[in-house]
Amino acid sequence: MAATSQLSTSVASTAQIRALFPALDRIHNGHPVAYFDGPGGTQVPRNVVDAMSDYLFHHNANTHWAYPTSEETDAAIENARQTCADFINASAKEIAFGANMTTLTFHLARALGTKYGDGDEIVVTELDHHANVAPWRRLEVERRVRVRAVKMDPATGQFDWNDFAKAVTKQTRLVAIGAASNALGTINDVGRAVQMAHSVGALAFVDAVHYVAHALVDVRALDCDFLGMSAYKFYGPHIGVIFGKGELLESIDFPKLIPAPDYSPENVETGTQNHEGMVGAGAAVDFLASLVNGESSGSRQSRLAEVYDELHARSSALTRRLWGGLSTIEGVRLYGPSPEQPRTPTVAFTVDDVASTEVARQLASRGLFLSHGDFYAATVTERLGLGDEGLVRAGCACYTTAEEIDRLIEGVTEIAVP
């Protein structure tokens, strides 16, 4: 089976990309480590760490003061905002940072919730990571709103659009939807969900944490009101990013200190921020844009589009290879859409009569690092009829090779058919 489609000569090869990641030099039990845990957090290239250390060594200061390192910090943060804005076709004033997507979503939910009360409804889905469920469910307690959960179909790993249409009503104030399932790899038609939300005057919040590592987002074309993502899912540090339409961010009464700015996006950000993390988030976007070989006069967005097109072709081929190999192993059960359906390169499976924790442990002994459990998408594993052990999850990243895929298939075969 071919490992990729015809390679683009204008985008760095997988071998060239791998040379940028020091983590890939790791040896475990005599085996080179293959990192299949990208859906829980990717490895970080050298240039991202270099950008963060350069900031800390040479520019570290707090913001908005009249001396050089403070002014350099202001410039570094503004550059990070603009870079992340280019990533999703937003403006810098619409990009706010925080500890992680979960914290930012709780913060936004509570701020929006001050306008909600009895009779108001919020729509979530059973397919989502609980970071896009729990913050809205909290408003059931704090503001007495009603939260309606759209059902997922365990057979397909997709949610029920008929149920979605019934859930969105004139009482709906916000629809919260994931762009892709971090557990199953399902890609959702977010544009359709946004249109349905807006048709009843509701806001649309998109959890793109799992999605943005694999497909470009255009918030203008999507017309979503808010979107959350996390840099550590696309080769950056542990920091969260949230987009909000400029006029909305300015109108929301976020809890903050009295002296803090009232203007966006700083009105969203409480306290002193993780400046080096912001720098690293911008550097991660620029890392992806830099994978175009040779000198390029194109914009950051055009370079990102070229890179993403090629990486998508490569990861799709790897996913077909992995899915095809695992599907032939007796006792292995695959979950979620097939490779012919819209999906990310994230494959979830179980092995009959072997706990997912044990599967992951045995694979790790072979230098194959995979995550296991419910991945905070607990409703998904519940609807699939799985217990606390949940799933084993293998994700392909820009540094994944066909040889690593074959090692994984061989490792699972040895566990399932001892």
Backbone hydrogen bonds in HBPLUS format (Angstrom, degrees):
<---DONOR---> <-ACCEPTOR-->    atom                        ^
c    i                          cat <-CA-CA->   ^        H-A-AA   ^      H-
h    n   atom  resd res      DA  || num        DHA   H-A  angle D-A-AA Bond
n    s   type  num  typ     dist DA aas  dist angle  dist       angle   num
A0293-ASN N   A0010-SER O   2.56 MM 283  5.11 153.3  1.62 135.1 144.1     1
A0012-ALA N   A0291-LEU O   2.74 MM 279  5.31 164.5  1.77 161.8 167.4     2
A0017-ILE N   A0013-SER O   2.93 MM   4  6.23 157.3  1.98 152.6 159.2     3
A0018-ARG N   A0014-THR O   2.86 MM   4  6.05 160.8  1.89 152.1 157.2     4
A0019-ALA N   A0015-ALA O   3.25 MM   4  6.45 144.0  2.39 141.6 149.5     5
A0020-LEU N   A0017-ILE O   2.99 MM   3  5.56 160.5  2.03 117.0 123.3     6
A0021-PHE N   A0018-ARG O   3.11 MM   3  5.53 171.4  2.12 118.8 121.2     7
A0046-ARG N   A0020-LEU O   2.88 MM  26  5.84 158.5  1.93 168.1 174.3     8
A0024-LEU N   A0021-PHE O   3.09 MM   3  5.81 155.8  2.15 120.7 126.5     9
A0025-ASP N   A0022-PRO O   3.03 MM   3  5.73 168.3  2.04 123.2 126.2    10
A0026-ARG N   A0023-ALA O   3.16 MM   3  5.75 167.2  2.17 119.0 121.7    11
A0033-VAL N   A0026-ARG O   3.01 MM   7  5.76 165.6  2.03 151.6 150.4    12
A0028-HIS N   A0031-HIS O   2.74 MM   3  5.19 162.9  1.77 154.1 155.1    13
A0031-HIS N   A0028-HIS O   2.90 MM   3  5.19 164.2  1.92 114.6 119.6    14
A0034-ALA N   A0367-GLY O   2.77 MM 333  6.15 159.0  1.81 168.9 176.2    15
A0369-PHE N   A0034-ALA O   3.01 MM 335  6.16 166.2  2.03 161.2 165.7    16
A0036-PHE N   A0369-PHE O   2.89 MM 333  5.60 148.6  1.98 148.3 158.4    17
A0395-GLY N   A0036-PHE O   2.88 MM 359  4.88 162.1  1.91 129.3 134.4    18
A0040-GLY N   A0037-ASP O   2.93 MM   3  5.62 151.5  2.02 121.9 130.3    19
A0041-GLY N   A0038-GLY O   2.87 MM   3  4.68 145.3  1.99  99.6 111.1    20
A0042-THR N   A0232-TYR O   2.97 MM 190  6.18 147.4  2.08 157.2 167.3    21
A0048-VAL N   A0045-PRO O   3.21 MM   3  5.73 135.4  2.42 110.1 120.6    22
A0050-ASP N   A0046-ARG O   2.86 MM   4  6.08 156.7  1.91 153.4 161.2    23
A0051-ALA N   A0047-ASN O   2.99 MM   4  6.11 151.3  2.08 137.5 144.0    24
A0052-MET N   A0048-VAL O   3.14 MM   4  6.44 155.2  2.21 146.6 152.9    25
A0053-SER N   A0049-VAL O   2.87 MM   4  6.10 163.6  1.90 155.4 159.9    26
A0054-ASP N   A0050-ASP O   2.85 MM   4  5.94 154.4  1.92 146.1 153.6    27
A0055-TYR N   A0051-ALA O   3.14 MM   4  6.32 155.5  2.20 139.1 145.1    28
A0056-LEU N   A0052-MET O   3.07 MM   4  6.38 166.8  2.09 150.1 153.1    29
A0057-PHE N   A0053-SER O   2.82 MM   4  5.91 157.8  1.87 151.6 157.7    30
A0058-HIS N   A0054-ASP O   2.95 MM   4  5.79 155.5  2.01 146.7 152.4    31
A0059-HIS N   A0055-TYR O   2.84 MM   4  4.94 154.3  1.90 138.7 142.8    32
A0071-GLU N   A0067-TYR O   3.06 MM   4  6.22 161.9  2.09 158.2 163.9    33
A0072-GLU N   A0068-PRO O   2.77 MM   4  6.00 152.2  1.84 153.7 162.6    34
A0073-THR N   A0069-THR O   2.91 MM   4  6.05 144.8  2.03 136.2 145.3    35
A0074-ASP N   A0070-SER O   2.94 MM   4  6.28 158.4  1.99 149.1 154.4    36
A0075-ALA N   A0071-GLU O   3.01 MM   4  6.27 157.0  2.07 143.9 149.9    37
A0076-ALA N   A0072-GLU O   2.88 MM   4  6.09 151.2  1.97 143.3 151.5    38
A0077-ILE N   A0073-THR O   2.92 MM   4  6.14 161.2  1.96 156.2 160.2    39
A0078-GLU N   A0074-ASP O   2.98 MM   4  6.18 162.3  2.01 148.4 153.7    40
A0079-ASN N   A0075-ALA O   2.91 MM   4  6.08 152.9  1.98 143.8 151.4    41
A0080-ALA N   A0076-ALA O   2.98 MM   4  6.22 152.5  2.05 142.3 149.7    42
A0081-ARG N   A0077-ILE O   2.89 MM   4  6.21 157.8  1.94 152.9 158.7    43
A0082-GLN N   A0078-GLU O   2.95 MM   4  6.19 164.0  1.98 149.2 153.3    44
A0083-THR N   A0079-ASN O   2.88 MM   4  6.05 158.2  1.93 148.8 155.1    45
A0084-CYS N   A0080-ALA O   2.96 MM   4  6.13 168.3  1.98 151.8 154.7    46
A0085-ALA N   A0081-ARG O   2.82 MM   4  5.97 145.4  1.94 144.8 155.8    47
A0086-ASP N   A0082-GLN O   2.85 MM   4  6.12 155.3  1.91 148.3 153.9    48
A0087-PHE N   A0083-THR O   3.09 MM   4  6.34 144.0  2.22 140.6 150.6    49
A0088-ILE N   A0085-ALA O   3.16 MM   3  5.57 136.8  2.36 106.3 116.0    50
A0089-ASN N   A0085-ALA O   2.83 MM   4  5.70 106.9  2.38 143.8 163.4    51
A0090-ALA N   A0085-ALA O   2.81 MM   5  4.55 168.4  1.82 130.6 134.8    52
A0089-ASN N   A0086-ASP O   3.43 MM   3  4.87 159.4  2.47  92.5  98.3    53
A0219-VAL N   A0088-ILE O   2.96 MM 131  5.96 168.6  1.97 160.3 159.5    54
A0094-GLU N   A0091-SER O   2.91 MM   3  5.43 160.2  1.95 117.3 123.5    55
A0095-ILE N   A0092-ALA O   3.24 MM   3  5.49 164.0  2.27 116.7 116.3    56
A0244-GLY N   A0094-GLU O   3.11 MM 150  5.31 146.8  2.22 136.8 146.2    57
A0096-ALA N   A0242-ILE O   2.95 MM 146  5.31 169.4  1.96 156.8 160.4    58
A0242-ILE N   A0096-ALA O   2.84 MM 146  5.31 162.9  1.87 154.8 158.2    59
A0098-GLY N   A0240-GLY O   3.02 MM 142  5.03 147.2  2.13 135.0 133.8    60
A0240-GLY N   A0098-GLY O   2.88 MM 142  5.03 162.6  1.91 144.5 144.9    61
A0104-LEU N   A0100-ASN O   3.11 MM   4  6.32 166.8  2.13 154.3 158.2    62
A0105-THR N   A0101-MET O   2.87 MM   4  6.01 150.4  1.96 146.7 154.8    63
A0106-PHE N   A0102-THR O   2.98 MM   4  6.28 161.2  2.01 154.8 159.3    64
A0107-HIS N   A0103-THR O   2.99 MM   4  6.18 159.7  2.03 148.0 154.0    65
A0108-LEU N   A0104-LEU O   2.90 MM   4  6.14 160.3  1.93 147.6 152.6    66
A0109-ALA N   A0105-THR O   2.80 MM   4  5.92 163.9  1.83 151.2 156.3    67
A0110-ARG N   A0106-PHE O   2.99 MM   4  6.15 164.5  2.01 152.0 155.2    68
A0111-ALA N   A0107-HIS O   3.12 MM   4  6.31 152.5  2.20 141.8 149.7    69
A0112-LEU N   A0108-LEU O   2.85 MM   4  6.09 168.2  1.87 160.1 162.8    70
A0113-GLY N   A0109-ALA O   2.76 MM   4  5.76 148.1  1.86 143.0 153.4    71
A0115-LYS N   A0112-LEU O   3.05 MM   3  5.99 168.2  2.06 126.8 130.5    72
A0116-TYR N   A0113-GLY O   2.99 MM   3  4.90 160.1  2.03 104.3 110.9    73
A0120-ASP N   A0117-GLY O   3.01 MM   3  5.72 162.7  2.04 143.7 147.4    74
A0146-ARG N   A0120-ASP O   2.95 MM  26  6.31 169.0  1.96 156.6 159.7    75
A0121-GLU N   A0171-GLN O   2.88 MM  50  5.54 145.6  2.00 148.2 140.9    76
A0173-ARG N   A0121-GLU O   2.71 MM  52  5.76 167.4  1.72 167.3 162.8    77
A0122-ILE N   A0146-ARG O   2.88 MM  24  6.35 148.0  1.99 152.8 161.1    78
A0148-ARG N   A0122-ILE O   2.83 MM  26  6.22 160.5  1.87 161.8 168.4    79
A0123-VAL N   A0174-LEU O   2.97 MM  51  6.43 161.2  2.01 155.1 161.0    80
A0176-ALA N   A0123-VAL O   2.78 MM  53  6.04 176.3  1.78 175.8 175.1    81
A0124-VAL N   A0148-ARG O   2.90 MM  24  6.21 162.4  1.93 154.8 160.1    82
A0150-VAL N   A0124-VAL O   2.81 MM  26  6.20 165.3  1.83 141.6 143.5    83
A0128-ASP N   A0125-THR O   3.38 MM   3  5.73 167.4  2.40 109.2 112.9    84
A0126-GLU N   A0150-VAL O   2.88 MM  24  5.95 158.9  1.92 168.9 163.6    85
A0132-ASN N   A0129-HIS O   2.94 MM   3  5.84 165.9  1.96 125.8 130.3    86
A0130-HIS N   A0376-TYR O   2.68 MM 246  5.66 167.4  1.70 163.2 164.9    87
A0133-VAL N   A0130-HIS O   3.03 MM   3  4.58 160.2  2.07 101.7 102.0    88
A0134-ALA N   A0130-HIS O   2.78 MM   4  5.52 156.7  1.83 145.7 151.2    89
A0136-TRP N   A0133-VAL O   3.10 MM   3  5.55 125.3  2.41 110.0 123.1    90
A0137-ARG N   A0133-VAL O   2.86 MM   4  6.09 156.3  1.92 154.7 162.5    91
A0138-ARG N   A0134-ALA O   2.89 MM   4  5.99 144.3  2.02 149.3 157.2    92
A0139-LEU N   A0136-TRP O   3.09 MM   3  5.44 142.0  2.24 103.9 113.9    93
A0140-GLU N   A0137-ARG O   2.88 MM   3  5.38 154.7  1.95 112.8 121.0    94
A0141-VAL N   A0138-ARG O   3.04 MM   3  5.50 135.5  2.25 107.2 117.6    95
A0142-GLU N   A0138-ARG O   2.99 MM   4  6.30 168.6  2.00 150.8 154.3    96
A0143-ARG N   A0139-LEU O   2.79 MM   4  5.01 152.7  1.87 123.1 131.9    97
A0145-VAL N   A0139-LEU O   3.39 MM   6  6.04 169.4  2.40 126.3 126.3    98
A0160-ASP N   A0151-LYS O   2.87 MM   9  5.82 163.6  1.90 161.7 161.4    99
A0153-ASP N   A0158-GLN O   2.64 MM   5  5.55 172.2  1.64 165.9 165.5   100
A0156-THR N   A0153-ASP O   3.13 MM   3  5.63 137.7  2.32 112.8 122.7   101
A0157-GLY N   A0153-ASP O   2.81 MM   4  5.67 150.7  1.90 165.7 175.7   102
A0164-PHE N   A0160-ASP O   2.92 MM   4  6.24 145.9  2.04 142.4 153.4   103
A0165-ALA N   A0161-TRP O   2.89 MM   4  6.13 159.4  1.93 148.1 151.8   104
A0166-LYS N   A0162-ASN O   3.14 MM   4  6.42 148.9  2.24 141.3 149.4   105
A0167-ALA N   A0163-ASP O   3.00 MM   4  6.19 142.3  2.14 142.3 152.4   106
A0167-ALA N   A0164-PHE O   3.07 MM   3  5.11 122.8  2.41  95.1 110.0   107
A0168-VAL N   A0164-PHE O   3.19 MM   4  6.46 145.0  2.32 153.3 160.7   108
A0172-THR N   A0169-THR O   3.03 MM   3  5.32 160.7  2.07 109.2 115.5   109
A0203-LEU N   A0173-ARG O   2.98 MM  30  6.21 167.8  2.00 133.9 131.3   110
A0175-VAL N   A0203-LEU O   2.81 MM  28  6.24 152.4  1.89 152.9 160.6   111
A0205-PHE N   A0175-VAL O   2.83 MM  30  6.15 166.5  1.85 158.5 162.9   112
A0177-ILE N   A0205-PHE O   2.95 MM  28  6.39 162.7  1.98 167.0 170.4   113
A0207-ASP N   A0177-ILE O   2.94 MM  30  6.16 157.7  1.99 136.9 144.0   114
A0179-ALA N   A0207-ASP O   2.85 MM  28  5.96 167.5  1.87 147.6 148.1   115
A0188-ASN N   A0179-ALA O   2.97 MM   9  5.39 165.0  2.00 137.0 141.9   116
A0181-SER N   A0186-THR O   2.77 MM   5  5.06 149.8  1.86 141.2 151.6   117
A0185-GLY N   A0181-SER O   2.84 MM   4  4.92 144.6  1.97 129.9 138.3   118
A0344-THR N   A0185-GLY O   2.77 MM 159  4.78 151.8  1.85 133.8 143.4   119
A0187-ILE N   A0342-PRO O   3.34 MM 155  5.46 157.1  2.40 128.2 122.0   120
A0190-VAL N   A0188-ASN O   2.93 MM   2  5.50 124.5  2.24 108.3  92.0   121
A0193-ALA N   A0189-ASP O   3.32 MM   4  6.72 155.7  2.38 144.1 150.7   122
A0194-VAL N   A0190-VAL O   2.83 MM   4  6.11 158.1  1.88 159.5 165.4   123
A0195-GLN N   A0191-GLY O   3.04 MM   4  6.25 161.6  2.08 147.0 151.6   124
A0196-MET N   A0192-ARG O   3.04 MM   4  6.28 155.0  2.11 145.9 152.7   125
A0197-ALA N   A0193-ALA O   2.96 MM   4  6.22 154.9  2.02 147.0 153.8   126
A0198-HIS N   A0194-VAL O   2.93 MM   4  6.18 168.4  1.94 156.9 159.3   127
A0199-SER N   A0195-GLN O   2.92 MM   4  6.01 138.4  2.10 141.5 152.8   128
A0200-VAL N   A0197-ALA O   3.21 MM   3  5.80 154.7  2.28 111.8 118.4   129
A0202-ALA N   A0197-ALA O   2.88 MM   5  4.93 151.4  1.96 149.3 140.1   130
A0201-GLY N   A0198-HIS O   3.03 MM   3  4.75 164.5  2.05 102.0 105.9   131
A0225-ASP N   A0204-ALA O   3.08 MM  21  5.32 140.1  2.24 136.4 148.3   132
A0226-PHE N   A0204-ALA O   3.13 MM  22  6.46 149.2  2.23 159.1 158.3   133
A0206-VAL N   A0226-PHE O   2.95 MM  20  6.16 157.1  2.01 130.7 137.4   134
A0228-GLY N   A0206-VAL O   2.88 MM  22  6.38 155.2  1.94 161.6 169.3   135
A0208-ALA N   A0228-GLY O   2.86 MM  20  5.69 152.0  1.94 153.6 161.8   136
A0212-VAL N   A0208-ALA O   3.01 MM   4  5.82 174.3  2.02 157.8 156.0   137
A0214-HIS N   A0211-TYR O   2.84 MM   3  5.64 162.9  1.87 128.9 134.7   138
A0215-ALA N   A0211-TYR O   3.08 MM   4  6.10 140.9  2.23 149.9 159.4   139
A0222-LEU N   A0218-ASP O   2.89 MM   4  6.06 161.7  1.92 155.4 161.6   140
A0223-ASP N   A0219-VAL O   2.81 MM   4  5.57 139.9  1.97 128.3 138.5   141
A0245-LYS N   A0225-ASP O   3.03 MM  20  5.56 153.8  2.10 154.8 157.3   142
A0227-LEU N   A0243-PHE O   2.95 MM  16  4.98 149.0  2.05 134.4 137.0   143
A0243-PHE N   A0227-LEU O   2.70 MM  16  4.98 167.4  1.72 155.5 160.1   144
A0229-MET N   A0241-VAL O   2.86 MM  12  5.26 157.1  1.92 158.9 160.4   145
A0241-VAL N   A0229-MET O   2.79 MM  12  5.26 161.0  1.83 162.9 158.0   146
A0233-LYS N   A0230-SER O   3.13 MM   3  5.84 165.7  2.15 120.1 124.1   147
A0231-ALA N   A0239-ILE O   3.01 MM   8  5.77 151.5  2.09 167.0 174.4   148
A0234-PHE N   A0231-ALA O   2.97 MM   3  5.40 156.5  2.03 112.3 119.8   149
A0236-GLY N   A0231-ALA O   2.87 MM   5  4.73 140.4  2.03 140.4 136.3   150
A0239-ILE N   A0237-PRO O   2.99 MM   2  5.87 114.4  2.43 113.6  97.1   151
A0248-LEU N   A0245-LYS O   2.90 MM   3  5.33 125.4  2.21 110.1 125.2   152
A0249-LEU N   A0245-LYS O   2.97 MM   4  6.28 163.6  2.00 162.7 168.0   153
A0250-GLU N   A0246-GLY O   3.13 MM   4  6.31 157.8  2.19 149.6 155.4   154
A0251-SER N   A0248-LEU O   2.95 MM   3  5.09 130.7  2.20  99.8 113.9   155
A0252-ILE N   A0248-LEU O   3.13 MM   4  6.31 128.7  2.41 152.9 165.4   156
A0254-PHE N   A0252-ILE O   3.09 MM   2  5.77 126.6  2.38 105.3  90.3   157
A0260-ALA N   A0257-LEU O   3.06 MM   3  5.34 146.3  2.18 109.0 119.2   158
A0267-ASN N   A0263-TYR O   2.91 MM   4  5.52 132.8  2.14 136.6 146.4   159
A0268-VAL N   A0265-PRO O   2.99 MM   3  5.63 158.2  2.04 116.8 123.7   160
A0269-GLU N   A0266-GLU O   3.24 MM   3  5.12 131.4  2.49  93.8 105.9   161
A0275-HIS N   A0273-GLN O   3.06 MM   2  5.59 122.3  2.40 106.5  90.5   162
A0277-GLY N   A0274-ASN O   3.02 MM   3  5.18 120.5  2.39  99.6 115.1   163
A0278-MET N   A0274-ASN O   2.94 MM   4  6.33 151.4  2.03 153.8 162.7   164
A0279-VAL N   A0275-HIS O   2.98 MM   4  6.31 163.6  2.00 153.5 157.2   165
A0280-GLY N   A0276-GLU O   2.90 MM   4  6.08 153.7  1.97 140.0 147.8   166
A0281-ALA N   A0277-GLY O   2.83 MM   4  6.10 147.3  1.94 146.9 155.4   167
A0282-GLY N   A0278-MET O   3.11 MM   4  6.46 162.5  2.14 154.7 157.8   168
A0283-ALA N   A0279-VAL O   2.92 MM   4  6.18 154.5  1.99 146.7 154.8   169
A0284-ALA N   A0280-GLY O   2.86 MM   4  6.06 141.5  2.01 143.4 153.1   170
A0285-VAL N   A0281-ALA O   3.26 MM   4  6.62 154.1  2.33 146.1 151.4   171
A0286-ASP N   A0282-GLY O   3.01 MM   4  6.33 161.6  2.05 149.4 154.9   172
A0287-PHE N   A0283-ALA O   2.75 MM   4  5.95 139.4  1.91 140.1 151.8   173
A0288-LEU N   A0284-ALA O   3.18 MM   4  6.51 158.9  2.23 145.6 148.8   174
A0289-ALA N   A0285-VAL O   3.02 MM   4  6.39 160.2  2.06 149.5 155.3   175
A0290-SER N   A0286-ASP O   2.85 MM   4  5.91 139.0  2.02 141.3 152.0   176
A0290-SER N   A0287-PHE O   3.14 MM   3  5.07 125.4  2.45  93.0 107.4   177
A0291-LEU N   A0288-LEU O   3.25 MM   3  5.60 164.9  2.27 110.0 114.6   178
A0303-ARG N   A0299-SER O   2.99 MM   4  6.24 160.5  2.03 154.3 159.3   179
A0304-LEU N   A0300-ARG O   2.93 MM   4  6.12 156.5  1.98 147.9 154.8   180
A0305-ALA N   A0301-GLN O   2.98 MM   4  6.18 154.3  2.05 143.7 150.4   181
A0306-GLU N   A0302-SER O   3.10 MM   4  6.35 156.0  2.16 144.3 149.8   182
A0307-VAL N   A0303-ARG O   2.99 MM   4  6.23 164.9  2.02 152.9 156.8   183
A0308-TYR N   A0304-LEU O   2.83 MM   4  5.96 168.8  1.84 156.0 159.4   184
A0309-ASP N   A0305-ALA O   3.03 MM   4  6.13 155.0  2.10 144.2 150.5   185
A0310-GLU N   A0306-GLU O   3.29 MM   4  6.54 161.4  2.32 146.2 150.1   186
A0311-LEU N   A0307-VAL O   2.87 MM   4  6.10 170.7  1.87 161.5 164.5   187
A0312-HIS N   A0308-TYR O   2.87 MM   4  5.85 151.9  1.95 143.4 150.8   188
A0313-ALA N   A0309-ASP O   3.19 MM   4  6.45 154.5  2.26 140.7 146.7   189
A0314-ARG N   A0310-GLU O   3.02 MM   4  6.35 159.9  2.07 153.2 158.4   190
A0315-SER N   A0311-LEU O   2.87 MM   4  6.01 168.4  1.88 151.4 155.0   191
A0316-SER N   A0312-HIS O   2.88 MM   4  5.91 153.6  1.95 147.7 154.9   192
A0317-ALA N   A0313-ALA O   3.23 MM   4  6.38 155.6  2.29 141.3 146.8   193
A0318-LEU N   A0314-ARG O   3.06 MM   4  6.38 157.2  2.11 149.0 155.6   194
A0319-THR N   A0315-SER O   2.84 MM   4  6.03 153.3  1.91 146.3 153.7   195
A0320-ARG N   A0316-SER O   2.99 MM   4  6.25 159.8  2.04 147.7 152.5   196
A0321-ARG N   A0317-ALA O   3.02 MM   4  6.23 153.3  2.10 143.3 150.9   197
A0322-LEU N   A0318-LEU O   2.89 MM   4  6.14 159.1  1.93 150.8 155.9   198
A0323-TRP N   A0319-THR O   2.80 MM   4  5.90 174.2  1.81 158.1 160.2   199
A0324-GLY N   A0320-ARG O   2.90 MM   4  5.80 160.8  1.94 141.1 147.4   200
A0325-GLY N   A0321-ARG O   3.02 MM   4  6.11 155.5  2.08 139.9 146.8   201
A0326-LEU N   A0322-LEU O   2.89 MM   4  6.06 172.7  1.89 160.9 162.4   202
A0327-SER N   A0323-TRP O   2.94 MM   4  5.93 153.8  2.01 147.6 155.0   203
A0328-THR N   A0325-GLY O   3.33 MM   3  5.67 155.1  2.39 106.0 112.9   204
A0329-ILE N   A0326-LEU O   3.11 MM   3  5.48 165.7  2.13 114.7 119.3   205
A0332-VAL N   A0329-ILE O   3.24 MM   3  5.74 161.1  2.28 135.2 134.3   206
A0352-ASP N   A0331-GLY O   2.75 MM  21  5.03 169.1  1.76 150.7 154.6   207
A0333-ARG N   A0350-THR O   2.93 MM  17  5.28 162.5  1.96 146.1 151.9   208
A0350-THR N   A0333-ARG O   2.94 MM  17  5.28 143.6  2.08 140.8 152.0   209
A0335-TYR N   A0348-ALA O   3.06 MM  13  5.58 152.5  2.13 153.5 150.2   210
A0341-GLN N   A0338-SER O   2.95 MM   3  5.55 162.7  1.98 121.1 126.8   211
A0396-CYS N   A0345-PRO O   2.90 MM  51  5.44 161.6  1.94 154.2 160.2   212
A0347-VAL N   A0394-ALA O   2.79 MM  47  5.22 167.9  1.81 158.0 156.9   213
A0394-ALA N   A0347-VAL O   2.87 MM  47  5.22 169.3  1.88 151.7 155.1   214
A0349-PHE N   A0392-VAL O   2.89 MM  43  5.34 157.7  1.94 151.3 158.5   215
A0392-VAL N   A0349-PHE O   2.85 MM  43  5.34 156.3  1.91 160.2 168.0   216
A0354-VAL N   A0351-VAL O   3.10 MM   3  5.56 155.5  2.17 140.1 136.3   217
A0358-GLU N   A0355-ALA O   2.97 MM   3  5.20 117.2  2.38 101.3 116.6   218
A0359-VAL N   A0355-ALA O   2.92 MM   4  6.29 155.0  1.98 154.9 163.0   219
A0360-ALA N   A0356-SER O   2.95 MM   4  6.19 167.4  1.97 152.7 155.2   220
A0361-ARG N   A0357-THR O   2.91 MM   4  6.12 153.3  1.98 142.7 150.9   221
A0362-GLN N   A0358-GLU O   2.90 MM   4  6.08 164.2  1.92 152.2 155.5   222
A0363-LEU N   A0359-VAL O   2.94 MM   4  6.15 158.0  1.99 150.6 157.2   223
A0364-ALA N   A0360-ALA O   2.87 MM   4  6.02 153.6  1.94 146.0 153.5   224
A0365-SER N   A0361-ARG O   3.16 MM   4  6.47 143.7  2.30 141.5 150.1   225
A0366-ARG N   A0363-LEU O   2.88 MM   3  5.20 147.6  1.99 106.6 117.2   226
A0368-LEU N   A0363-LEU O   3.03 MM   5  5.15 158.4  2.08 135.9 133.4   227
A0367-GLY N   A0364-ALA O   2.85 MM   3  4.91 160.7  1.89 112.5 114.4   228
A0393-ARG N   A0371-SER O   2.96 MM  22  5.51 168.8  1.97 156.3 154.5   229
A0373-GLY N   A0391-LEU O   2.88 MM  18  5.24 149.7  1.97 148.4 155.2   230
A0391-LEU N   A0373-GLY O   2.90 MM  18  5.24 162.6  1.93 141.5 135.6   231
A0377-ALA N   A0374-ASP O   2.77 MM   3  5.44 162.7  1.79 125.8 131.8   232
A0380-VAL N   A0377-ALA O   2.96 MM   3  5.59 133.8  2.18 115.1 126.7   233
A0382-GLU N   A0378-ALA O   3.01 MM   4  6.19 153.1  2.09 146.9 155.2   234
A0383-ARG N   A0379-THR O   2.87 MM   4  6.03 160.2  1.90 147.6 152.3   235
A0384-LEU N   A0380-VAL O   2.99 MM   4  6.23 136.9  2.18 143.7 156.1   236
A0386-LEU N   A0381-THR O   2.99 MM   5  5.39 160.9  2.02 169.6 163.8   237
A0385-GLY N   A0382-GLU O   3.00 MM   3  5.18 156.4  2.06 105.4 112.6   238
A0390-GLY N   A0387-GLY O   3.12 MM   3  5.74 145.4  2.24 115.4 123.4   239
A0400-THR N   A0397-ALA O   3.14 MM   3  5.35 171.1  2.15 113.3 116.0   240
A0405-ILE N   A0401-THR O   3.14 MM   4  6.51 152.3  2.22 143.1 150.8   241
A0406-ASP N   A0402-ALA O   2.95 MM   4  6.27 157.7  2.00 151.7 157.1   242
A0407-ARG N   A0403-GLU O   2.98 MM   4  6.25 150.6  2.07 143.0 151.1   243
A0408-LEU N   A0404-GLU O   2.96 MM   4  6.22 152.7  2.04 147.2 154.3   244
A0409-ILE N   A0405-ILE O   2.97 MM   4  6.30 162.4  2.00 154.1 158.4   245
A0410-GLU N   A0406-ASP O   2.97 MM   4  6.13 161.0  2.01 147.2 152.5   246
A0411-GLY N   A0407-ARG O   2.85 MM   4  6.06 154.3  1.91 144.8 152.3   247
A0412-VAL N   A0408-LEU O   2.90 MM   4  6.14 164.3  1.93 158.9 161.6   248
A0413-THR N   A0409-ILE O   2.97 MM   4  6.11 154.8  2.03 144.7 152.3   249
A0414-GLU N   A0410-GLU O   3.06 MM   4  6.33 153.9  2.13 147.4 153.3   250
A0415-ILE N   A0411-GLY O   3.20 MM   4  6.49 142.8  2.34 141.0 150.8   251
A0415-ILE N   A0412-VAL O   3.17 MM   3  5.12 124.0  2.50  93.6 107.8   252
A0416-ALA N   A0412-VAL O   2.86 MM   4  6.05 165.6  1.88 157.8 161.7   253
A0417-VAL N   A0413-THR O   2.83 MM   4  5.70 157.1  1.89 148.9 155.1   254
